[in-house]
Amino acid sequence: MYSIILLITDKSRLHSTAIIAKFSEPYSKNDDIFLVNKLMLEVLTQLGQGNVVNITPIHAELTTQEGADILNISRPTFIKLLDSGVVPHSRTGNRRKVAYTDIMKYKEKLEEQRLQSLNELSALDQDIQGMGY
């Protein structure tokens, strides 16, 4: 089985969505044709809406710019994350490469932290409202 990632970024470049498509090996004609058709329909729909679409193998190593684009941060900020060890990476000569899965793990961790902070703020808001403010 092999997988590809369909990364969709909206026109504003503020939001990105990843769709993972898994293809069977050996080739299973009926399942894969249905999946390819569904995937192409999604690509064309997103392109028609003016969104950016990237198709990447799931085990691919990405450049620092591609990683920064997925996280919606600047490349220098992403490089600081790599150099601090927050996101694992490999180096070939003077080039840094980052596994897509590592970027997505970091993105999920950030989302969990955001939700936790939001829950804490919500609890504080409830406490303040209970005090008559």
C-alpha positions in Angstrom: 0.0 0.0 0.0 1.2 3.5 -0.7 -0.2 6.8 0.2 -0.3 10.4 -1.1 -1.2 13.6 0.6 -3.5 16.2 -0.9 -2.7 19.4 0.8 -5.2 22.2 0.2 -4.5 25.7 1.2 -7.3 28.4 0.9 -6.9 31.6 -1.0 -6.0 33.6 2.1 -3.2 31.0 2.9 -4.5 31.0 6.5 -5.9 27.5 6.5 -4.6 24.3 5.1 -6.3 20.9 5.0 -4.6 17.5 4.4 -6.4 14.6 2.7 -4.6 11.3 2.8 -5.4 8.8 0.0 -4.2 5.2 0.4 -3.7 3.1 -2.7 -3.5 -0.7 -2.6 -0.6 -2.8 -3.8 -0.9 -5.0 -5.8 -3.1 -2.8 -8.0 -6.8 -3.1 -7.2 -8.5 -1.7 -10.2 -12.0 -1.0 -8.8 -11.0 0.5 -5.5 -8.1 2.6 -6.9 -10.1 4.0 -9.8 -12.9 5.1 -7.5 -10.3 6.7 -5.2 -8.5 8.4 -8.0 -11.8 9.8 -9.4 -12.8 11.1 -6.0 -9.3 12.6 -5.5 -9.3 14.3 -8.9 -12.8 15.7 -8.2 -11.6 17.2 -5.0 -8.5 18.7 -6.7 -10.6 20.2 -9.5 -13.2 21.6 -7.0 -10.5 23.2 -4.8 -8.7 24.7 -7.9 -12.0 26.0 -9.1 -12.4 27.8 -5.8 -9.0 29.4 -6.2 -7.3 27.3 -3.5 -3.7 26.0 -3.8 -3.4 22.2 -4.1 -0.2 20.2 -3.5 0.1 16.4 -4.0 2.9 14.8 -2.0 3.8 11.2 -1.2 3.2 10.6 2.5 6.8 9.4 3.2 8.3 12.4 1.4 10.8 14.6 2.9 9.9 18.2 2.5 12.0 21.4 2.1 11.9 24.0 4.9 9.7 26.2 2.7 7.2 23.4 2.2 7.1 22.7 5.9 6.7 26.4 6.7 3.8 26.6 4.2 2.0 23.6 5.9 2.3 25.3 9.3 1.5 28.7 7.9 4.6 30.3 9.4 7.6 32.0 7.9 10.5 29.9 6.7 13.0 31.6 9.2 10.6 30.8 12.1 10.3 27.2 10.9 14.1 26.9 10.7 14.3 28.1 14.3 11.9 25.3 15.3 14.2 22.8 13.5 17.4 24.1 15.0 15.8 24.1 18.5 14.9 20.4 18.1 11.2 20.9 18.3 10.6 19.3 14.9 13.0 16.5 13.9 14.9 16.9 10.6 17.8 15.6 8.6 20.6 17.4 6.9 22.3 16.7 3.6 25.1 19.1 3.1 23.5 22.5 3.8 20.0 21.4 3.1 17.4 20.6 5.8 14.7 18.0 5.0 11.7 17.3 7.2 9.4 14.3 7.1 5.7 15.2 6.4 4.7 13.0 9.3 6.9 15.0 11.7 5.4 18.2 10.6 1.8 16.9 11.1 2.7 15.6 14.6 3.9 19.0 15.5 0.8 20.6 14.0 -1.5 18.3 16.0 0.5 19.1 19.2 0.0 22.8 18.5 -3.7 22.2 18.0 -4.0 20.3 21.3 -2.2 23.1 23.1 -4.5 25.7 21.6 -7.6 23.8 22.6 -6.3 23.3 26.2 -5.6 27.1 26.4 -9.0 27.9 25.1 -10.6 25.6 27.7 -8.6 27.3 30.5 -9.7 30.7 29.3 -13.3 29.5 29.1 -13.1 28.2 32.7 -11.7 31.6 33.8 -14.4 33.4 32.0 -17.0 31.3 33.8 -15.4 32.1 37.2 -15.4 35.8 36.4 -19.0 35.8 35.4 -19.9 34.0 38.6 -18.4 36.9 40.5 -20.8 39.4 39.1 -18.6 41.0 36.5 
